[in-house]
Amino acid sequence: MSKRIIVALVLTLSSTMALARDVTGVPLPETVTLGSRPALVLNGAGIRSKFFIKVYVGALYLPVRTRDVSAVLHHTGAVSMHMHFLHSEVSKEKLVKAWNEGFDANLDPAERIRLGARIARFNALFRTAHKGDIIRLDFLPDSGTTVTINNESRGVIEGDDFMQAWLRIWLGKHPADADLKQGLLGLD
């Protein structure tokens, strides 16, 4: 193999690796695509911890980077949230309890009632998560929020109002983890 080819391969691999962000050993791509839409960019990432236990690495992808939480929460375009599980096991019951606590803490009572049936359908899509599992919430305006676990589509929940509700779990006034909120906004 010629020196030019070797140098070109090294430069290509180096630039590809530089494009990925690593959070506690979890490589995160700088961009993701949803269907035929333009690529979403990594807005920010961080670790969801509870009682000093690292539960998962969260990564938020948006059309353009922003640190403006209001802009993210009022966004109606494509968005993707990835959760890379670090903890050995998080039961379905604990996941559902955490979702419900996040919705309850960040939705007013009328919103919670209005979204209740969709939240129940959303909760039913989950199973126990194990270390190495990846849960993705991918929102497209024309179809809704697709829940994917380890590349298996589990279902779709319609509505940009629903997407804005689940974003508030991490970015609302009462986020599940304040440090993760800062990371998702690129403020870490």
N, C-alpha and C positions, 0 to 999 in steps of 0.2 A: 504494500500500500504506500502510495507516495506521501511525502511530508505534507503537501498541500491538503490532501484528503484528511489526514490525521488532524491537522490543525483546524480544518473546517469542522470536523466532527466534535472536537473538544470545545470549540467556540459555540457551536450549536447547543451541545449539552449544557455548557455553562450558562448560556443565556436562558435556556428553558428552565433550569433549576432556579435561577435568580428570579424568575417570574412567579414562582410559588412561594407562599408565606408558610412558615412552620410555626405552629403553636403547640408547645409541649410535646413535640414529636409527631404531630399530625400535620402533614403537608396539605395546604389549601391552595387550589388553583386561583390565579388572579382573575380569571374570567370563567363563566359558565354560560351555556346556551340553553334556552327553553324552546324546543321546537325550532321553527324557522325564524324566530325573533333575533334581533341583534344581541350580541353577547352582553351579559350583565357583568359588572366589575365588582371585585371584592371591596365592599365599603369598609368593613372592619371585622374583627374577630376577637374572641376572648374565651375565658374558661368559666363555665357555670359551676360554682362550688356551693356546697351545702354542708354546714358543720365541718368545715375544713376538708371535706371530701371532694375531689375533683370528679364531677359527674359527666360533663361533656364539654367539648370545644364547640362553640357556636360561631357561625360565619354568616354574615349578611351580604347578599349580592343585590345591587341596584343598577339601573341604567347609567347613572353617573354618581360619583362619590359625593357625599355631603355629610357635614357634621351637624346639620340643622334637623333636630329631632322632629320639629313641626312639619317640615317638608316631607320627611319619611312617613310620618303618621297620616298625612293627607294625600300621599301618593296613590295613584290609581292605575299605574302601569305595572309591568312585569316586576316581580320581586322573588327572591329565593332565599330561604333560611335553611342552613345545614347544621345538623347536630351530630357530631362524631363522639360516640360514647366512650368514655374512659373508665368508668366504674364497672366492676365485674357484672353486676346485674341491677336493673331498675325494673321492678315489677310493673305490669300493666296498671295495676291499681294505683301505684305511686305516680306513674306518668299522668293518669287521668286526674288524680287528686291535684297534682301540680298545675295541669292545664286549668282546672276549675278554679283553683285559688288565684291564678293569674287573671282569668276572665273576671272573677268576682272583684278583685282588687282594682281593676282598671276600667270596668264598664259601669255606667250608671244603671240603676235597677230597670229602667225601661228598655235600655239596650240589651241587657242580659235576658230579659223576657223575650224580646223580639228575636234574638239570636238563639234562644234556648234549644229549639229543635235541631238547628244546624250544629250547635256545640255538641249535642248528644250524638249526632251522626259522626262528627269529627272524633269524639272520644272512642267510639266503637271501632275506629280504624286501627287502633294501636294494639300492640302486643308487648310482652316483656322485652326490654332492650338489654343487650349484653355488650360487654367490652368489644369494640371494633365495629359495632352496628352503626349505620348512618341513616338518620331520618332526615328527609328533605320535605320542606313545605314550599311548593312552587306555585306561584300565582300568575295566571294569565288572564287579562281582562275579559276575554271572550269565552273562557271556560270555567274559571274559578281556581280554588286552591287544590292542587293534587298532593296527597300525602303519599310519599314513597319511602319504603323501608328496605334498605339493601337492594336498591334497583327494582323492587317489586311495587308496582302501583297498587295502593290499597283502596283508593277512592278519591272522589272529587267533591268539594263543598263549594257551592256557588256563592257569588257576591263579593264585590270589592269591600263592602262593609264588614264582611267576615274576615277578610285578609287584614284590614285595618285593626280589627279586634285582636287577632292573634299577634300582630306586631306589637301591640301595647303590652303584651305579657313581658316582653323584653325592654320595650322603649317607652312605656307609659309612665305616669306619675308615680306608680308603685311597682317598679320592675321586680322581676323574680330575683335579680342579682344586679346591684348597682355597678359593680366593677365590669360585669359583662356588658351592661348597657353602654358604658364608656368605650369599651373595646369595639362593640358593633358600630359605634359612631366614629370610630377611628381616633378617639381621644385618649387612648392609653399611652 
